[in-house]
Amino acid sequence: MILYWFLMSDFRKNNFASKKMSILFQIYTASHQKKNFILLSENNQEIGKIIDESKFYRIQHSIEYQSQIYAIKNVGFLKNDLELSFASRIIYFTDLGKERIIKSGVDVRIFYFKLGKTNQLFEKGKLLIEIHTDQDRHSAAEYLIEADQNVDELLILLFLHYSTKEFNSIGGSD
C-alpha cells in the first residue's frame, strides 16, 4: 500500500505540477479489480464501483454508489450513448454527437466533455473533472481523476465509465 501511494504521488507530481488546478479539486484514483472498476478517494476509501456484468452475448454495466445500484443502458445509434438510471428514472444521459452529458429531472444541467489523452468535463466553460491515464505496457491502467469538490461523485463514476470505454474508438487516444 505504501509503495502504491509513493508511485501515485510520483505520478501526481510528474503530471500535475504545472497544471492550473485549484486547491478546490479533490484527487481520486481508479483501477480495474477483476471485472469491476473501483473509484477510490485520496485516502483510499472506496467511493463506488463500475460493475461489469457482461456475458458472451450481452454487454451490461452498472454503478454501485452509496449502497445503490444504478443501471447503465447503451442507447442510440451504434449504442454510443448511455443512460444512467435508478428505479426506471433516468438521472444522466449522454449525447456523443454534441459531446455532452445531461442531468435530467427538475435541476437540468448540461456538461460538455472532451475525450483524448486527458478526458475533461466542463460546465459553462468551467473545468469540473479531468481524468489522466497512467499505463505502461506491462500493467493495467491506473486512472487519476481530479474533480471539483462540488461535483456529484455519481457523475464522476459515469464520466469515468463513459470516457474509458472503447465505443467505436471514442476516448482514450489522441
MARSEVO-51427 format. One line per 5 residues: number of its first residue (from 0); their letters; for each residue x, y, z of N, C-alpha, C. Coordinates in nm, 4 decimals. Layout:
NUM> a> X/Y/Z/X/Y/Z/X/Y/Z | ...
***
This chain:
0> milyw> 0.0829/-0.1191/0.0000/0.0000/0.0000/0.0000/0.0875/0.1257/0.0000 | 0.1952/0.1238/0.0773/0.2846/0.2402/0.0827/0.3512/0.2594/-0.0527 | 0.3937/0.1489/-0.1158/0.4550/0.1581/-0.2476/0.3570/0.2167/-0.3493 | 0.2318/0.1712/-0.3436/0.1283/0.2245/-0.4331/0.1134/0.3749/-0.4119 | 0.1057/0.4195/-0.2867/0.0907/0.5617/-0.2561/0.2107/0.6405/-0.3090
5> flmsd> 0.3341/0.5852/-0.2879/0.4538/0.6509/-0.3359/0.4507/0.6653/-0.4880 | 0.4154/0.5566/-0.5576/0.4093/0.5617/-0.7038/0.3049/0.6606/-0.7518 | 0.1877/0.6613/-0.6888/0.0832/0.7548/-0.7294/0.1241/0.8983/-0.6969 | 0.1938/0.9196/-0.5848/0.2404/1.0542/-0.5514/0.3386/1.1024/-0.6566 | 0.4290/1.0131/-0.6981/0.5244/1.0473/-0.8020/0.4523/1.0753/-0.9333
10> frknn> 0.3522/0.9954/-0.9656/0.2716/1.0161/-1.0863/0.2021/1.1518/-1.0800 | 0.1478/1.1873/-0.9644/0.0807/1.3168/-0.9487/0.1783/1.4317/-0.9702 | 0.2982/1.4219/-0.9092/0.3965/1.5284/-0.9244/0.4346/1.5466/-1.0706 | 0.4586/1.4356/-1.1400/0.5006/1.4422/-1.2795/0.3919/1.4969/-1.3703 | 0.2678/1.4703/-1.3398/0.1597/1.5055/-1.4304/0.0799/1.6290/-1.3901
15> faskk> 0.0922/1.6745/-1.2671/0.0065/1.7846/-1.2233/0.0820/1.9031/-1.1651 | 0.2137/1.8975/-1.1629/0.2897/2.0058/-1.1024/0.2657/2.1388/-1.1727 | 0.2514/2.1354/-1.3033/0.2335/2.2599/-1.3765/0.0884/2.2857/-1.4152 | -0.0033/2.2048/-1.3660/-0.1447/2.2203/-1.4005/-0.2035/2.3427/-1.3320 | -0.3132/2.3903/-1.3883/-0.3809/2.5070/-1.3344/-0.4953/2.4663/-1.2423
20> msilf> -0.4861/2.3481/-1.1827/-0.5917/2.3003/-1.0947/-0.5919/2.3815/-0.9657 | -0.7087/2.4092/-0.9174/-0.7179/2.4851/-0.7938/-0.7125/2.3909/-0.6757 | -0.6933/2.4458/-0.5599/-0.6910/2.3686/-0.4363/-0.8287/2.3085/-0.4090 | -0.9305/2.3604/-0.4723/-1.0655/2.3107/-0.4503/-1.0918/2.1769/-0.5185 | -0.9934/2.1239/-0.5894/-1.0109/1.9968/-0.6571/-0.9732/1.8820/-0.5643
25> qiyta> -1.0499/1.7737/-0.5726/-1.0204/1.6527/-0.4982/-0.9554/1.5525/-0.5923 | -0.8709/1.4683/-0.5363/-0.7997/1.3679/-0.6131/-0.8632/1.2311/-0.5882 | -0.8875/1.1582/-0.6958/-0.9380/1.0213/-0.6889/-0.8468/0.9346/-0.7743 | -0.8455/0.8063/-0.7469/-0.7776/0.7111/-0.8330/-0.8781/0.6013/-0.8687 | -0.8541/0.5375/-0.9815/-0.9412/0.4289/-1.0248/-0.8563/0.3229/-1.0921
30> shqkk> -0.8963/0.1987/-1.0717/-0.8272/0.0883/-1.1364/-0.9212/-0.0310/-1.1474 | -0.8837/-0.1228/-1.2333/-0.9634/-0.2437/-1.2526/-0.9265/-0.3455/-1.1453 | -1.0267/-0.4067/-1.0875/-1.0083/-0.5191/-0.9967/-1.1027/-0.6281/-1.0436 | -1.0448/-0.7313/-1.1017/-1.1208/-0.8368/-1.1701/-1.1996/-0.7716/-1.2830 | -1.3304/-0.7867/-1.2859/-1.4104/-0.7268/-1.3932/-1.4650/-0.5895/-1.3549
35> nfill> -1.4452/-0.5472/-1.2317/-1.5002/-0.4196/-1.1836/-1.3971/-0.3084/-1.1926 | -1.4466/-0.1858/-1.1894/-1.3651/-0.0658/-1.1969/-1.3913/0.0103/-1.0674 | -1.2923/0.0235/-0.9797/-1.3102/0.0794/-0.8463/-1.2591/0.2235/-0.8420 | -1.3409/0.3143/-0.7863/-1.3021/0.4538/-0.7662/-1.2696/0.4725/-0.6189 | -1.1476/0.5230/-0.5912/-1.1011/0.5442/-0.4542/-1.0767/0.6916/-0.4282
40> sennq> -1.1027/0.7334/-0.3055/-1.0741/0.8713/-0.2652/-0.9240/0.8861/-0.2425 | -0.8823/1.0058/-0.2107/-0.7407/1.0334/-0.1881/-0.6853/0.9523/-0.0709 | -0.7687/0.9227/0.0276/-0.7241/0.8415/0.1419/-0.7625/0.6939/0.1264 | -0.7773/0.6498/0.0010/-0.8020/0.5103/-0.0366/-0.9329/0.4513/0.0155 | -1.0330/0.5327/0.0365/-1.1659/0.4845/0.0712/-1.2424/0.4600/-0.0587
45> eigki> -1.3128/0.3468/-0.0657/-1.3894/0.3173/-0.1860/-1.5094/0.4111/-0.1961 | -1.5198/0.4816/-0.3081/-1.6308/0.5729/-0.3341/-1.7439/0.4981/-0.4030 | -1.7086/0.4185/-0.5008/-1.8068/0.3431/-0.5767/-1.7357/0.2543/-0.6763 | -1.8153/0.1774/-0.7487/-1.7544/0.0910/-0.8492/-1.8452/0.0760/-0.9695 | -1.7800/0.0540/-1.0819/-1.8485/0.0251/-1.2067/-1.8425/-0.1263/-1.2219
50> idesk> -1.9573/-0.1873/-1.2235/-1.9665/-0.3329/-1.2244/-1.9891/-0.3810/-1.3675 | -1.9058/-0.4740/-1.4092/-1.9184/-0.5340/-1.5421/-1.9905/-0.6670/-1.5266 | -2.1132/-0.6729/-1.5732/-2.1940/-0.7945/-1.5660/-2.2104/-0.8565/-1.7042 | -2.1162/-0.8278/-1.7919/-2.1256/-0.8726/-1.9304/-2.1104/-1.0230/-1.9416 | -2.1825/-1.0765/-2.0362/-2.1726/-1.2173/-2.0735/-2.1240/-1.2205/-2.2181
55> fyriq> -2.0996/-1.3362/-2.2681/-2.0503/-1.3515/-2.4050/-2.1436/-1.2863/-2.5071 | -2.2698/-1.2961/-2.4861/-2.3695/-1.2488/-2.5825/-2.4330/-1.1147/-2.5451 | -2.3938/-1.0558/-2.4323/-2.4613/-0.9347/-2.3848/-2.3648/-0.8493/-2.3036 | -2.3642/-0.7196/-2.3317/-2.2823/-0.6255/-2.2551/-2.3738/-0.5533/-2.1571 | -2.3366/-0.5581/-2.0291/-2.4185/-0.4908/-1.9286/-2.3290/-0.4393/-1.8167
60> hsiey> -2.3492/-0.3119/-1.7819/-2.2747/-0.2483/-1.6740/-2.3717/-0.1793/-1.5788 | -2.3237/-0.1586/-1.4569/-2.4000/-0.0801/-1.3598/-2.2998/-0.0095/-1.2688 | -2.3501/0.0859/-1.1929/-2.2670/0.1591/-1.0977/-2.3219/0.1346/-0.9580 | -2.2327/0.0955/-0.8677/-2.2693/0.0826/-0.7269/-2.2140/0.2055/-0.6551 | -2.3042/0.2830/-0.5957/-2.2659/0.4065/-0.5288/-2.3590/0.4274/-0.4101
65> qsqiy> -2.3027/0.4477/-0.2927/-2.3783/0.4687/-0.1690/-2.4854/0.3614/-0.1498 | -2.4449/0.2353/-0.1626/-2.5311/0.1175/-0.1427/-2.6496/0.1105/-0.2384 | -2.6439/0.1830/-0.3479/-2.7487/0.1793/-0.4501/-2.6864/0.1271/-0.5794 | -2.7654/0.0584/-0.6574/-2.7203/0.0103/-0.7886/-2.7915/0.0917/-0.8968 | -2.7133/0.1570/-0.9809/-2.7643/0.2386/-1.0902/-2.7383/0.1634/-1.2207
70> aiknv> -2.8405/0.1468/-1.3004/-2.8287/0.0740/-1.4270/-2.7708/0.1642/-1.5360 | -2.6811/0.1073/-1.6151/-2.6256/0.1762/-1.7316/-2.6795/0.1047/-1.8545 | -2.7432/0.1807/-1.9404/-2.8018/0.1237/-2.0622/-2.7396/0.1931/-2.1832 | -2.6865/0.1140/-2.2758/-2.6333/0.1696/-2.4003/-2.7493/0.1954/-2.4943 | -2.7569/0.3165/-2.5473/-2.8664/0.3563/-2.6354/-2.8109/0.4321/-2.7555
75> gflkn> -2.8969/0.4644/-2.8493/-2.8597/0.5474/-2.9623/-2.8001/0.4685/-3.0764 | -2.7676/0.5418/-3.1803/-2.7076/0.4845/-3.2997/-2.5747/0.4206/-3.2630 | -2.5533/0.2969/-3.2986/-2.4332/0.2191/-3.2664/-2.4113/0.2023/-3.1153 | -2.5125/0.2320/-3.0357/-2.5068/0.2167/-2.8891/-2.3929/0.2986/-2.8276 | -2.3627/0.4157/-2.8854/-2.2548/0.5013/-2.8367/-2.2962/0.5930/-2.7220
80> dlels> -2.4230/0.5990/-2.6897/-2.4692/0.6842/-2.5812/-2.5148/0.5984/-2.4641 | -2.5214/0.6602/-2.3473/-2.5592/0.5906/-2.2247/-2.6749/0.6596/-2.1553 | -2.7504/0.5812/-2.0819/-2.8489/0.6333/-1.9868/-2.8163/0.5715/-1.8520 | -2.8048/0.6538/-1.7503/-2.7839/0.6068/-1.6139/-2.9147/0.6255/-1.5404 | -2.9685/0.5175/-1.4875/-3.0997/0.5271/-1.4238/-3.1024/0.4534/-1.2909
85> fasri> -3.1972/0.4938/-1.2091/-3.2235/0.4289/-1.0812/-3.3742/0.4117/-1.0702 | -3.4180/0.2896/-1.0506/-3.5614/0.2585/-1.0387/-3.6396/0.3171/-1.1569 | -3.5923/0.2904/-1.2750/-3.6514/0.3323/-1.4033/-3.6589/0.4840/-1.4222 | -3.5923/0.5621/-1.3405/-3.5847/0.7082/-1.3569/-3.4463/0.7436/-1.4094 | -3.4407/0.8049/-1.5263/-3.3121/0.8425/-1.5861/-3.2543/0.9619/-1.5101
90> iyftd> -3.1285/0.9462/-1.4671/-3.0614/1.0518/-1.3913/-2.9677/1.1319/-1.4810 | -2.8852/1.0610/-1.5569/-2.7931/1.1233/-1.6524/-2.8046/1.0486/-1.7844 | -2.7816/1.1211/-1.8942/-2.7686/1.0557/-2.0236/-2.6664/1.1315/-2.1066 | -2.6064/1.0602/-2.2012/-2.5013/1.1205/-2.2828/-2.5505/1.1487/-2.4234 | -2.4825/1.2402/-2.4895/-2.5087/1.2747/-2.6286/-2.3722/1.2887/-2.6961
95> lgker> -2.3244/1.1785/-2.7538/-2.1917/1.1788/-2.8160/-2.1827/1.2784/-2.9300 | -2.2891/1.2916/-3.0080/-2.2884/1.3818/-3.1225/-2.2572/1.5253/-3.0845 | -2.3055/1.5687/-2.9713/-2.2801/1.7056/-2.9240/-2.1822/1.7086/-2.8078 | -2.1196/1.5940/-2.7775/-2.0189/1.5802/-2.6725/-2.0665/1.6381/-2.5399 | -2.1747/1.5812/-2.4889/-2.2273/1.6324/-2.3640/-2.2925/1.5218/-2.2814
100> iiksg> -2.3022/1.5501/-2.1518/-2.3757/1.4673/-2.0564/-2.4830/1.5576/-1.9983 | -2.6041/1.5071/-1.9897/-2.7159/1.5881/-1.9422/-2.7723/1.5252/-1.8157 | -2.7879/1.6076/-1.7128/-2.8541/1.5642/-1.5896/-3.0021/1.5935/-1.6077 | -3.0838/1.4914/-1.5953/-3.2274/1.5110/-1.6155/-3.2966/1.5373/-1.4822 | -3.4244/1.5686/-1.4886/-3.5022/1.5957/-1.3682/-3.5340/1.7429/-1.3542
105> vdvri> -3.5651/1.7831/-1.2326/-3.6036/1.9221/-1.2053/-3.4863/2.0170/-1.2275 | -3.3680/1.9780/-1.1806/-3.2479/2.0605/-1.1917/-3.1657/2.0155/-1.3125 | -3.2112/2.0461/-1.4342/-3.1411/2.0039/-1.5558/-3.0091/2.0793/-1.5661 | -2.9014/2.0030/-1.5923/-2.7696/2.0624/-1.6109/-2.7058/1.9970/-1.7323 | -2.6259/2.0743/-1.8050/-2.5597/2.0231/-1.9248/-2.4093/2.0373/-1.9060
110> fyfkl> -2.3399/1.9244/-1.9235/-2.1948/1.9193/-1.9105/-2.1375/1.8822/-2.0473 | -2.0294/1.9471/-2.0865/-1.9639/1.9175/-2.2135/-1.8319/1.8468/-2.1856 | -1.7973/1.7516/-2.2708/-1.6739/1.6773/-2.2489/-1.5829/1.6837/-2.3703 | -1.4544/1.6610/-2.3417/-1.3512/1.6442/-2.4438/-1.2815/1.5132/-2.4109 | -1.2763/1.4243/-2.5108/-1.2127/1.2946/-2.4917/-1.0815/1.2910/-2.5677
115> gktnq> -0.9787/1.2416/-2.5034/-0.8469/1.2319/-2.5647/-0.7514/1.1672/-2.4668 | -0.6241/1.2047/-2.4732/-0.5280/1.1534/-2.3748/-0.5706/1.1934/-2.2348 | -0.6206/1.3149/-2.2221/-0.6786/1.3627/-2.0981/-0.8260/1.3869/-2.1253 | -0.9118/1.3223/-2.0486/-1.0563/1.3389/-2.0648/-1.1044/1.4472/-1.9690 | -1.1814/1.5409/-2.0212/-1.2247/1.6550/-1.9405/-1.3752/1.6749/-1.9514
120> lfekg> -1.4338/1.7194/-1.8398/-1.5760/1.7510/-1.8344/-1.5908/1.8939/-1.7851 | -1.6717/1.9732/-1.8567/-1.6905/2.1148/-1.8271/-1.8384/2.1453/-1.8057 | -1.8642/2.2501/-1.7289/-1.9983/2.3076/-1.7213/-1.9824/2.4579/-1.7338 | -2.0475/2.5150/-1.8331/-2.0400/2.6589/-1.8602/-1.8946/2.7070/-1.8687 | -1.8101/2.6269/-1.9343/-1.6707/2.6635/-1.9542/-1.5787/2.6349/-1.8372
125> kllie> -1.6327/2.5946/-1.7241/-1.5520/2.5666/-1.6042/-1.5160/2.4182/-1.6006 | -1.3861/2.3893/-1.5858/-1.3393/2.2516/-1.5770/-1.3860/2.1896/-1.4459 | -1.4575/2.0769/-1.4563/-1.5082/2.0083/-1.3375/-1.4335/1.8790/-1.3083 | -1.4021/1.8027/-1.4132/-1.3375/1.6730/-1.3962/-1.2293/1.6582/-1.5024 | -1.1153/1.6049/-1.4598/-1.0068/1.5750/-1.5524/-0.9548/1.4357/-1.5185
130> ihtdq> -0.9467/1.3496/-1.6192/-0.9035/1.2112/-1.6000/-0.7759/1.1872/-1.6802 | -0.6729/1.1398/-1.6092/-0.5444/1.1078/-1.6706/-0.5205/0.9578/-1.6575 | -0.4555/0.9007/-1.7570/-0.4241/0.7582/-1.7562/-0.2763/0.7390/-1.7331 | -0.2434/0.6468/-1.6421/-0.1050/0.6059/-1.6197/-0.0984/0.4589/-1.6559 | -0.0400/0.4301/-1.7712/-0.0363/0.2916/-1.8165/0.0977/0.2639/-1.8811
135> drhsa> 0.1616/0.1587/-1.8324/0.2778/0.1109/-1.9053/0.2387/-0.0199/-1.9729 | 0.3256/-0.0696/-2.0545/0.2910/-0.1865/-2.1357/0.2705/-0.3134/-2.0538 | 0.3221/-0.3180/-1.9326/0.3227/-0.4424/-1.8568/0.2211/-0.4472/-1.7432 | 0.1445/-0.3434/-1.7258/0.0472/-0.3454/-1.6154/-0.0846/-0.2832/-1.6608 | -0.1851/-0.3053/-1.5786/-0.3174/-0.2497/-1.6075/-0.3150/-0.0989/-1.5880
140> aeyli> -0.4034/-0.0319/-1.6570/-0.4103/0.1146/-1.6483/-0.4575/0.1586/-1.5108 | -0.3984/0.2653/-1.4627/-0.4426/0.3345/-1.3412/-0.4909/0.4713/-1.3875 | -0.5957/0.5192/-1.3278/-0.6509/0.6480/-1.3660/-0.6429/0.7429/-1.2480 | -0.6032/0.8649/-1.2761/-0.6002/0.9702/-1.1754/-0.7064/1.0712/-1.2152 | -0.7966/1.0987/-1.1235/-0.9089/1.1875/-1.1506/-0.8990/1.3070/-1.0579
145> eadqn> -0.9074/1.4259/-1.1149/-0.9176/1.5476/-1.0358/-1.0558/1.6041/-1.0622 | -1.1284/1.6315/-0.9544/-1.2658/1.6786/-0.9685/-1.2925/1.7918/-0.8711 | -1.3708/1.8870/-0.9167/-1.4152/1.9965/-0.8316/-1.4874/1.9372/-0.7103 | -1.4694/1.9975/-0.5946/-1.5310/1.9466/-0.4719/-1.6824/1.9421/-0.4792 | -1.7432/2.0243/-0.5619/-1.8890/2.0309/-0.5703/-1.9494/1.9343/-0.6719
150> vdell> -1.8658/1.8541/-0.7383/-1.9157/1.7618/-0.8398/-1.9728/1.6368/-0.7729 | -2.0878/1.5947/-0.8217/-2.1523/1.4728/-0.7756/-2.0619/1.3533/-0.8088 | -2.0312/1.2707/-0.7084/-1.9441/1.1565/-0.7323/-2.0078/1.0541/-0.8262 | -2.1385/1.0507/-0.8332/-2.2058/0.9644/-0.9302/-2.1724/1.0098/-1.0731 | -2.1651/1.1410/-1.0948/-2.1254/1.1947/-1.2245/-1.9803/1.1574/-1.2555
155> illfl> -1.8937/1.1596/-1.1557/-1.7539/1.1192/-1.1754/-1.7487/0.9742/-1.2214 | -1.8241/0.8870/-1.1547/-1.8274/0.7457/-1.1930/-1.8800/0.7273/-1.3352 | -1.9870/0.7977/-1.3693/-2.0429/0.7869/-1.5044/-1.9428/0.8362/-1.6086 | -1.8810/0.9516/-1.5854/-1.7853/1.0058/-1.6818/-1.6627/0.9150/-1.6921 | -1.6186/0.8589/-1.5815/-1.5073/0.7643/-1.5849/-1.5423/0.6449/-1.6729
160> hystk> -1.6598/0.5896/-1.6534/-1.7035/0.4754/-1.7349/-1.7120/0.5146/-1.8825 | -1.7800/0.6230/-1.9110/-1.8036/0.6642/-2.0499/-1.6738/0.7000/-2.1215 | -1.5868/0.7715/-2.0541/-1.4649/0.8196/-2.1206/-1.3571/0.7132/-2.1347 | -1.3680/0.6039/-2.0623/-1.2667/0.4997/-2.0734/-1.3140/0.3798/-2.1542 | -1.4382/0.3794/-2.1954/-1.4904/0.2714/-2.2787/-1.4473/0.2934/-2.4222
165> efnsi> -1.4369/0.1881/-2.4956/-1.3987/0.1969/-2.6367/-1.5214/0.1814/-2.7254 | -1.6125/0.2767/-2.7216/-1.7289/0.2748/-2.8092/-1.6833/0.3237/-2.9464 | -1.6558/0.2313/-3.0345/-1.6144/0.2672/-3.1707/-1.5036/0.3722/-3.1715 | -1.4034/0.3528/-3.0904/-1.2802/0.4316/-3.0835/-1.2936/0.5688/-3.0167 | -1.4011/0.5949/-2.9395/-1.4017/0.7214/-2.8667/-1.3233/0.7036/-2.7383
170> ggsd> -1.2668/0.8091/-2.6919/-1.1992/0.8091/-2.5622/-1.0659/0.7384/-2.5659 | -0.9767/0.7889/-2.4821/-0.8537/0.7188/-2.4552/-0.7375/0.7419/-2.5496 | -0.7537/0.8064/-2.6639/-0.6387/0.8274/-2.7510/-0.6536/0.9570/-2.8306 | -0.5437/1.0182/-2.8546/-0.5395/1.1405/-2.9360/-0.4623/1.1141/-3.0619
***
